[in-house]
Amino acid sequence: MNNTLLIVVAVIAIILLLVGGFAEALQFLLWVGLILLVVAVVLFIVRMIGGRSGRV
């Protein structure tokens, strides 16, 4: 389930980055997209480092 959430956050981040790049008036979307993308990458790295030791 966390993996699905991670994919959804990454897709939203990419969409916001594209919208922010095309509409200069909505420049704050660019920052929101970047922040979401960074969060998605950090969560992915934490999951890869942590492994599956927490699962039952």
Backbone torsions as a table, in degrees:
resi	resn	phi	psi	omega
1	MET	NA	-38.8	178.3
2	ASN	-64.9	-33.6	179.3
3	ASN	-65.5	-39.0	177.3
4	THR	-63.8	-42.9	178.4
5	LEU	-61.7	-40.7	178.9
6	LEU	-62.6	-42.3	179.0
7	ILE	-65.0	-42.5	-179.7
8	VAL	-62.9	-44.0	179.7
9	VAL	-63.2	-41.0	-179.9
10	ALA	-65.5	-42.3	179.2
11	VAL	-63.8	-43.8	178.4
12	ILE	-61.9	-40.8	179.5
13	ALA	-62.1	-43.6	179.9
14	ILE	-65.2	-42.3	178.6
15	ILE	-61.9	-45.1	179.6
16	LEU	-65.0	-35.5	176.7
17	LEU	-64.0	-42.4	179.5
18	LEU	-65.4	-46.3	179.6
19	VAL	-62.8	-42.0	178.9
20	GLY	-64.6	-34.0	178.9
21	GLY	-72.8	-34.9	-177.2
22	PHE	-83.1	-30.0	-177.4
23	ALA	-114.3	96.5	-176.3
24	GLU	-64.5	-26.2	178.7
25	ALA	-67.7	-23.4	179.9
26	LEU	-104.4	47.9	-174.0
27	GLN	-63.1	-25.6	179.7
28	PHE	-63.6	-26.1	177.4
29	LEU	-65.0	-31.1	176.8
30	LEU	-61.9	-43.9	179.9
31	TRP	-68.9	-40.3	177.7
32	VAL	-62.1	-42.8	178.8
33	GLY	-62.7	-43.4	178.8
34	LEU	-63.1	-42.8	179.8
35	ILE	-63.6	-44.8	178.5
36	LEU	-63.6	-37.8	178.7
37	LEU	-65.4	-41.9	177.9
38	VAL	-63.4	-42.7	178.3
39	VAL	-61.7	-43.5	179.5
40	ALA	-62.4	-42.0	179.6
41	VAL	-66.1	-42.7	179.5
42	VAL	-62.9	-44.2	178.1
43	LEU	-62.5	-39.3	178.5
44	PHE	-63.0	-45.1	-179.7
45	ILE	-64.2	-42.2	179.6
46	VAL	-62.6	-40.9	179.1
47	ARG	-66.1	-37.6	-179.2
48	MET	-70.4	-39.7	179.5
49	ILE	-71.0	-43.1	-177.6
50	GLY	-68.8	-27.1	-180.0
51	GLY	70.2	-154.0	-177.3
52	ARG	-110.4	22.3	-175.7
53	SER	-67.9	-23.8	-178.1
54	GLY	-83.2	-9.9	-176.8
55	ARG	-84.1	148.5	179.0
56	VAL	-104.8	NA	NA
